[in-house]
Amino acid sequence: MWLKQIILFANAQELVKNSMYVSMAAGLVPVPVFDFIAVGGIQIEMLRRLSHLYGVTFMEGKVKNILAALIGGSFPSSFAPVLAGLTKMIPVVGTTLGAVSMPLVAGASTYAVGKVFIQHFESGGTFLTFDPAAVRAYYAEQFKEGKTLAATAATDTTAKKASA
C-alpha cells in the first residue's frame, strides 16, 4: 500500500513539474493576454489530471472558480502574471521584459497551484472541500519555490543552448 502511495505522489510531482515547463513555454508567446489565458488552461488540465490520479471527481466550473479565488486572493503573487503579460504591450522594452518575466511567473504559479492540490488531495480533500483562504500562505511559499525552480530551469536551458 505505501509503495502505491509513493508512486502516486511521484507521478503527481512529475505532472506538476511538466506542467510548470509547459506554462513557462506559454509565457514566451509574445502576444499580450494570450499567455495568461494559455497558462490558465494548462493549470486546469493539470488539475484535471491530478484529480484523475487521486480519484477525485473533476469539476471544471468549480476548478475555474477555485483558481480565481486562490490566485486572485494572493494579490502580490497573482498580480504578477497579469502585469507580466500586459508589459508585452509596450513596444520593444515591454516585449523584452515580458519575455523574461512571464515564463518565470507562469511557471511559478502553475507549480504553486499543483503543489497546493497535491497536498489537498493527499489529505483526502476534493474540489468541494477546497478552501482557498486556508492555503494562501502555502501557495505563496510554493510560488517562491516555483520561481526558483523556473529560474533554474530557464538558466539550465540557456546554458545547454550556449554549449551546443
N, C-alpha and C positions, 0 to 999 in steps of 0.2 A: 504494500500500500504506500509506504513512504517513498519508494522508488518511482511510483506513478506520479506522486506529488512533485518530486524533484524534476522529473521530465516535463510535467505540465508547466512548472514555474520557469524552467529553462526555455521552453518553447514560447512562453509569453514574453520573456525578456528579449528573445531574439526578434519576435514580431515587433516589439516596441522599438528596438534599435533599427530594424529595417525601415519602419515607418518614419523614424526620425530622418534617415538618409533621404527617403523619397520626399519628405517635406522640405528638406534643405534644397533638393533639386528644384522643387516647385518654386521655392523662394528666389531662384535665379532668373525666373522668367521676367523679362523687362517690362511686362505690361502691368500698369498700375491696377490694383484691385483683383486682378486675375489670380495672383499668387495667394492672396488672402482667402479667396473662395476655394482654390485648389487645396490649400492646407486644411481647411475645414472638412472638405470631402475626404481627404486622407485620414484625418482623425476619426471621422465617422466610420470609415471602412476598418480602421484599426480596432475600434471598439466593437464593431460587428464581429470581427474575427476573435477578439479576446473573449467576448461573450460566448461564442461558439466553443472555444477551448474550455471554458469554465462551466458550460452547460447552463448558461443564463439566457433567458429569453430576450432577444434583441428587440428594441422598441425605438425605431428611428426618430419619431416625433419627440419622444421623451429624451433621447440622446441629444438632439439638437438643442433642446431647452437646457439640458444639463451642461452642455459645453458652453452655451451662452452665459449661464449663471456661474460656472466655475471659472472660466477665463475672464469673463466680464467683471466678476466680483474681485478679481485680483488685479485691480486697476493698474499699478505700475508695470506689472508683467504683461497684462493683457493689452494695454495701450501700445506697447512696443510693436506688435505686428502691424497694427493699423498705421502707426507713424512711419514704420519702415516701408510699408507698401506705398503710402502717399508721397514719401520723399522721391519716389521714382518719377513723379510728375514734374519735378523741377529739371529743366534741361541740363544736360551734361553732369553737373555736380550731383543732382538728385539721383540720376540713374546709377552713377558710381557708388554713391552712399547706399542706395537701396540694394545694389548688387552685393555689397559687403555685409550689410546688417540683416537683411531679410532672411537669408538662408540660416543664419545663426538663431535668430528669433523663432523662425518657423520650426527648426529642428528642436530647439529647447522647449517650446510649447507642446509639441507633439510628444516628446519624451516625458514631460511632466504629466500630461493627461494620461498617457499609458501607465506610468508608474502609480499614479493615484488609483486607477482602476484595477491594476493588478492587486494592490493592497486591499481594495474594497472587495473584489471577487474572492480573494484568498480568505477573507474573514467571513465569507458566506453571504455577502451583500448582493443585491440586484439593482437594476436601474430604478425600481420603485422605492428602494430603501436608501438611495444615494442622497446625501446631504452636502451640497457644495460648500456651505459655510463651515462645516465641521472639518473640511480637508484643505482649506485655503492656505494654511501655514505649510502643510506638507507639499501642496502644489508649488508654492513659492520656493521651497527648499529644493524640490526636484527640478524646477525651472532653472535655478542657478547651476545645478549639477548638469543639466542638459545643455546649457550654454557652454560649459567647459568641455563636455564631450563633443559637441558640434564644432567648436573651435579647433579641437584636437583633430577631428576627422577632416576638417577643411584644410588644416595645416599639413596633415599627412598626405592628402590627395595632391596638394600643390607641390610638396616635396617630391612625390613619386613622378609627377609630370615633368618636373625640372630635371630629374635624374635620367629620364627616359630619352 
